Amino acid sequence: MKHFIKTQPHWALALLAIVLVSFYWFVWAEDRYLSRATVVLESPQIAKPDLDFSSILTGSSGDKDLLLLREHLLSVDMLKQVQKKLDFRQHYSENGDVFARIWNADTPIEKLHDYYKRRVSVEMDEYAGVLNIKVQAYTPEFAHQMVQLLLEAGEEHMNDMGQRLAQEQVAFLEKQLERLENRLDSARDKLLEFQNKEGLVSPSRTVESLNQVVATLEGELARLRAQRKALSTYQSVQSSDMQRVQAQIDAMHEQIEQQRDRLAQATGESLNRISSQYETLELKSKFAQETYSSALAALESTRLEAARKLKQVSVLQSPLEPEYATRPERLYNSTIFAIVVLFLALIANMLVLIVRDHRD
């Protein structure tokens, strides 16, 4: 044995390391119980008013929500909740062997978080769209309670995060809607006040009506002038027919002038100007109404979106309360360590043989 150790120290060191590590895994390392759960996020099935092309270009929002849930479950905030409700420090500092436990119960939160991520595993199955949550603890009850806490806290966090943004959007739109409603009422009041002041329901329609009357009168005037010209070919100016037609022409001309004066100057002010003011007020009123309608539709859409943001953590595999310890994987860990050490020893042996060959 002494000769073997002297001539092959690398092999002797490798065997010693394998024996010590195997002793640790098979004798010294304490059992850990593994509790697991499989969950999926679901939302209320509320139909959207139109197709959301952004979800087609960026991928499913469900995968994004699962990733957000995963990051929260592995976060320091989640660790603080576990510490507050289950006393994470005490459990992992009072149980476990010297290499697996928390050496100092008052260790900083950064180091405690690193240890937390070694005992909590949250893996996303992209194909199935589910999260697999695994927790290792030194008692089956603690492992089960911790998985249950992760599920409840994760669902609450996802709902709070979605609802907080949605509520802020709804509150903002409600304020905007109130402001737009006041503006719409003001625009309508100004329009009604203008109509009552001018005694016209719609000056623009009045202008159109007067223009139509003038055009009709001018057409009739042209007809009468043509009739007068025809009569002048065979009757004198002093004839009764010529005087009758001329009287009609003069009356028609006077009527046209009156209508034109009414169109240009009514109640001391241009009717065209009144019409222009009315159209401006009417345009403002229509714009205020359209803006108000758009804001109202946006508010309802945001409320529906807020309902869609509610997330329910549906449990596909309920948190398991383990009946026997499955961690650490003693045989697997010992075998992997032995293979690696033997491989390194083989490399060391080859280097020794190369050195000896060069010396010879």
C-alpha positions in Angstrom: 0.0 0.0 0.0 2.8 2.4 0.9 4.5 1.5 -2.4 1.3 2.2 -4.3 0.8 5.5 -2.6 4.4 6.5 -3.2 4.4 5.4 -6.9 0.9 6.3 -7.8 -0.1 9.3 -5.5 -2.7 10.6 -8.0 -4.6 7.3 -8.0 -4.4 7.1 -4.3 -5.7 10.6 -3.9 -8.5 9.9 -6.4 -9.6 6.8 -4.5 -9.5 8.6 -1.2 -11.6 11.4 -2.5 -14.2 9.0 -3.9 -14.4 7.2 -0.6 -14.8 10.4 1.4 -17.4 11.8 -0.9 -19.3 8.5 -1.1 -19.2 8.4 2.7 -20.7 11.9 2.8 -23.5 11.1 0.4 -24.4 7.7 1.7 -23.9 8.2 5.5 -23.6 11.9 6.5 -25.9 13.8 4.1 -29.3 14.3 5.6 -32.5 13.4 3.7 -34.4 16.1 2.0 -38.1 15.8 1.0 -39.2 17.1 -2.4 -42.7 18.6 -2.9 -43.8 19.6 -6.3 -46.7 21.2 -8.1 -47.6 21.9 -11.7 -49.6 25.0 -12.5 -50.9 27.0 -15.5 -52.2 30.6 -15.7 -55.7 31.1 -16.9 -57.7 34.2 -17.7 -61.5 34.9 -18.1 -62.6 34.0 -21.6 -63.8 37.5 -22.6 -64.0 38.1 -26.4 -62.0 41.1 -27.6 -63.6 43.5 -30.0 -61.1 42.9 -32.8 -58.0 40.8 -33.6 -54.9 41.8 -31.7 -52.1 41.6 -34.2 -49.5 42.5 -31.6 -50.0 39.1 -29.9 -49.4 37.4 -33.3 -46.1 39.3 -33.8 -44.8 39.1 -30.2 -46.1 35.6 -29.2 -48.6 34.4 -26.7 -49.1 36.6 -23.6 -49.6 33.4 -21.6 -45.9 32.5 -21.9 -44.9 36.0 -20.8 -47.2 35.8 -17.8 -45.6 32.4 -16.9 -42.2 33.9 -17.1 -43.2 36.8 -14.9 -44.7 34.4 -12.4 -41.5 32.4 -12.4 -39.3 35.4 -11.8 -41.5 36.5 -8.9 -41.5 33.1 -7.3 -37.6 33.1 -7.4 -37.4 36.8 -6.2 -36.2 38.3 -3.0 -39.7 39.5 -2.3 -41.0 36.0 -2.4 -38.2 34.9 -0.1 -39.3 37.6 2.4 -42.9 36.3 2.3 -41.7 32.8 2.9 -39.5 34.0 5.8 -42.4 35.9 7.3 -45.0 33.1 7.2 -42.9 30.0 7.5 -39.5 31.2 9.0 -37.3 30.0 6.2 -34.1 30.8 8.1 -34.9 28.7 11.1 -35.9 25.6 9.2 -32.8 25.5 7.0 -30.4 26.6 9.7 -31.5 24.0 12.3 -31.8 21.1 9.9 -29.3 19.5 7.5 -25.7 18.6 7.6 -22.9 21.1 7.9 -22.5 21.3 4.1 -26.2 21.7 3.3 -27.6 23.9 6.0 -27.4 27.7 6.5 -24.4 28.1 8.8 -25.6 31.5 10.1 -29.2 32.1 10.8 -28.5 35.9 10.5 -26.8 35.6 7.1 -27.4 38.6 4.8 -30.4 38.5 2.5 -28.2 38.2 -0.6 -26.6 35.0 0.6 -29.9 33.7 1.9 -31.5 34.3 -1.5 -28.7 32.3 -3.2 -29.5 29.4 -0.8 -33.2 29.9 -1.5 -32.7 29.3 -5.2 -30.8 26.1 -4.5 -33.8 24.7 -2.6 -36.6 26.1 -4.8 -36.8 25.3 -8.5 -39.3 26.8 -10.9 -39.1 25.5 -14.4 -41.2 26.5 -17.4 -42.3 23.9 -19.9 -42.6 26.0 -23.0 -44.2 23.1 -25.0 -47.0 22.4 -22.5 -47.2 26.1 -21.2 -47.0 25.1 -17.5 -44.7 25.8 -14.6 -43.2 23.0 -12.5 -42.5 24.1 -9.0 -40.2 22.0 -6.8 -39.2 22.7 -3.1 -36.7 20.7 -1.1 -37.0 20.8 2.7 -36.0 18.7 5.6 -39.5 17.8 6.6 -42.4 16.8 4.3 -44.7 19.2 6.1 -42.5 22.3 5.5 -42.0 21.4 1.8 -45.7 21.0 1.3 -46.5 24.3 3.1 -43.9 26.2 1.1 -45.2 25.0 -2.3 -48.7 25.9 -1.2 -47.5 29.4 -0.1 -45.8 29.9 -3.5 -49.0 29.1 -5.4 -51.1 31.5 -3.3 -48.6 34.3 -3.3 -47.9 33.9 -7.0 -51.6 34.2 -8.0 -52.1 37.2 -5.7 -49.1 39.0 -7.2 -50.1 38.4 -10.8 -53.6 39.7 -10.1 -52.3 42.8 -8.2 -49.8 43.6 -10.9 -52.5 43.4 -13.7 -55.2 45.1 -11.7 -53.0 48.0 -10.6 -52.2 49.0 -14.1 -55.8 48.5 -15.3 -57.2 50.5 -12.4 -54.8 53.4 -13.1 -55.9 53.4 -16.8 -59.6 53.3 -15.8 -59.2 56.1 -13.3 -57.4 58.2 -15.9 -60.0 57.6 -18.5 -62.8 58.4 -16.1 -61.3 61.8 -15.4 -60.8 62.4 -19.1 -64.4 61.3 -19.7 -65.7 63.7 -17.1 -63.7 66.6 -18.6 -64.9 65.7 -22.1 -68.5 65.5 -20.9 -68.3 69.0 -19.5 -66.8 70.2 -22.7 -69.6 68.6 -24.7 -72.3 70.2 -22.5 -70.6 73.5 -22.9 -70.5 73.2 -26.7 -74.1 72.3 -26.8 -75.2 75.1 -24.6 -73.3 77.6 -26.7 -75.0 76.2 -29.8 -78.4 76.4 -28.3 -77.8 79.9 -27.0 -76.7 81.1 -30.5 -79.8 79.5 -32.1 -82.1 81.2 -29.6 -80.3 84.6 -30.0 -80.5 84.6 -33.8 -83.9 83.0 -33.9 -82.7 80.4 -36.4 -82.5 76.7 -35.9 -79.9 76.4 -38.6 -78.5 79.5 -40.4 -76.7 77.4 -42.9 -80.0 75.8 -44.0 -81.6 79.2 -44.0 -78.9 80.5 -46.4 -79.4 77.4 -48.6 -83.2 78.0 -48.6 -82.7 81.7 -49.5 -80.3 80.9 -52.2 -82.8 78.4 -53.6 -85.6 81.1 -53.5 -83.4 83.6 -55.3 -82.5 81.1 -57.9 -86.2 80.2 -58.4 -87.1 83.9 -58.7 -84.3 84.6 -61.2 -85.5 81.7 -63.3 -89.1 83.1 -63.2 -87.6 86.6 -64.1 -85.8 85.1 -67.1 -89.0 83.5 -68.2 -91.0 86.8 -67.9 -88.3 88.7 -69.9 -88.4 86.1 -72.6 -92.2 86.5 -72.7 -91.9 90.3 -72.9 -89.4 90.0 -75.8 -91.8 87.8 -77.6 -94.8 90.2 -77.1 -92.7 93.1 -78.3 -92.5 91.6 -81.8 -96.2 92.1 -82.4 -97.5 94.5 -79.6 -96.6 98.0 -78.6 -95.2 99.0 -75.3 -98.5 100.6 -74.3 -100.5 97.5 -74.8 -102.1 95.9 -71.7 -100.2 92.6 -72.1 -96.9 94.3 -72.3 -97.7 96.5 -69.3 -98.9 93.4 -67.3 -95.7 91.5 -68.1 -93.5 94.5 -67.3 -95.3 94.9 -64.0 -94.6 91.3 -63.2 -91.0 91.7 -64.2 -90.6 94.8 -61.9 -92.3 92.9 -59.0 -90.1 89.9 -59.6 -87.0 92.1 -59.7 -88.0 93.8 -56.5 -88.6 90.5 -54.8 -85.2 89.2 -55.8 -83.5 92.3 -54.4 -85.4 91.9 -51.1 -84.3 88.3 -50.9 -80.7 89.2 -51.7 -80.8 92.0 -49.1 -82.1 89.5 -46.6 -79.4 87.1 -47.5 -76.6 89.7 -47.3 -77.9 91.8 -44.4 -80.4 90.4 -41.9 -81.0 92.1 -38.6 -78.1 94.4 -39.3 -75.6 91.6 -39.7 -74.6 89.4 -42.6 -76.4 86.1 -42.7 -73.4 84.5 -44.2 -71.4 85.6 -41.2 -74.1 84.2 -38.9 -74.0 80.9 -40.8 -70.2 80.8 -40.5 -70.4 81.3 -36.7 -73.1 78.6 -36.5 -71.0 76.1 -38.5 -68.0 76.7 -36.2 -70.1 76.1 -33.1 -71.8 73.0 -34.7 -68.4 71.6 -35.7 -67.1 72.1 -32.1 -70.2 70.4 -30.8 -69.8 67.4 -33.1 -66.1 67.1 -32.4 -66.8 67.2 -28.6 -69.5 64.5 -29.1 -67.2 62.3 -31.2 -64.3 62.7 -28.7 -66.7 61.8 -25.8 -67.9 58.7 -27.7 -64.3 57.6 -28.3 -63.4 58.1 -24.7 -66.5 56.2 -23.5 -65.6 53.3 -25.8 -62.0 53.3 -24.6 -63.2 53.2 -21.0 -65.4 50.2 -21.6 -62.6 48.5 -23.5 -60.2 49.1 -20.6 -62.7 47.7 -18.1 -63.0 44.6 -20.2 -59.2 44.4 -20.4 -59.0 44.8 -16.6 -61.3 41.7 -16.3 -59.1 39.8 -18.7 -56.0 40.6 -16.7 -57.3 38.6 -13.8 -55.1 35.5 -13.5 -56.1 32.3 -11.9 -53.4 29.8 -11.0 -55.0 26.5 -12.1 -53.3 23.6 -10.4 -52.7 20.6 -12.7 -50.7 18.7 -10.0 -51.6 19.7 -6.5 -48.7 20.3 -4.0 -47.5 16.9 -3.0 -46.8 16.0 0.6 -43.9 13.6 0.2 -43.9 10.3 2.1 -40.2 9.6 1.7 -37.0 11.5 0.9 -35.8 11.7 -2.7 -33.0 14.1 -2.2 -30.1 14.1 -2.3 -29.6 11.6 -5.1 -26.9 9.7 -3.4 -25.9 7.1 -6.0 -26.1 9.6 -8.8 -24.0 12.2 -7.1 -21.4 9.6 -6.0 -21.2 8.1 -9.4 -20.8 11.4 -11.2 -18.1 12.5 -8.7 -16.2 9.2 -9.1 -16.3 9.4 -12.9 -14.9 13.0 -12.9 -12.2 12.1 -10.3 -11.1 9.0 -12.2 -11.0 11.0 -15.4 -8.8 13.6 -13.8 -6.6 10.9 -12.3 -6.2 9.3 -15.7 -5.0 12.6 -17.1 -2.6 13.0 -14.2 -1.3 9.5 -14.8 -0.7 10.3 -18.5 1.2 13.4 -17.6 3.4 11.4 -15.2 4.2 8.8 -17.9 5.1 11.6 -20.3 7.4 13.2 -17.8 9.1 9.8 -17.0 9.6 9.1 -20.7 11.3 12.4 -21.2 13.6 11.7 -18.2 14.6 8.4 -19.6 
